Amino acid sequence: MMPDLGKYADTVILAYITSFAFLIGLVALTWMQSRRAKRLLDAEEARRGK
């Protein structure tokens, strides 16, 4: 169910693709930073003997 976008179809579709790519990249970056932080915290706790 895609509305008729006329001559703006290419621009709108490109905007959607760019937005989704940005969101996927942001989620991936956040996930990688979370894993790194957990790994560093676990190493620090192990070093302190907890």
C-alpha positions, 0 to 999 in steps of 0.5 A, a space after each residue: 500500500 504505497 501512496 502515489 508520490 509522483 515525481 518525489 518518489 525517489 527522494 522519499 524512498 531515499 529518505 526512508 532508506 537513509 533513516 533506516 540505515 542511520 537507525 540500524 547503525 545507531 542501534 549497532 553502535 550502542 550495542 557494541 558500546 554496551 558490550 565493551 562497557 560490560 566487558 570492562 566492568 567485568 574485568 575490573 570486578 575480577 581485578 578487585 576480587 568481587 
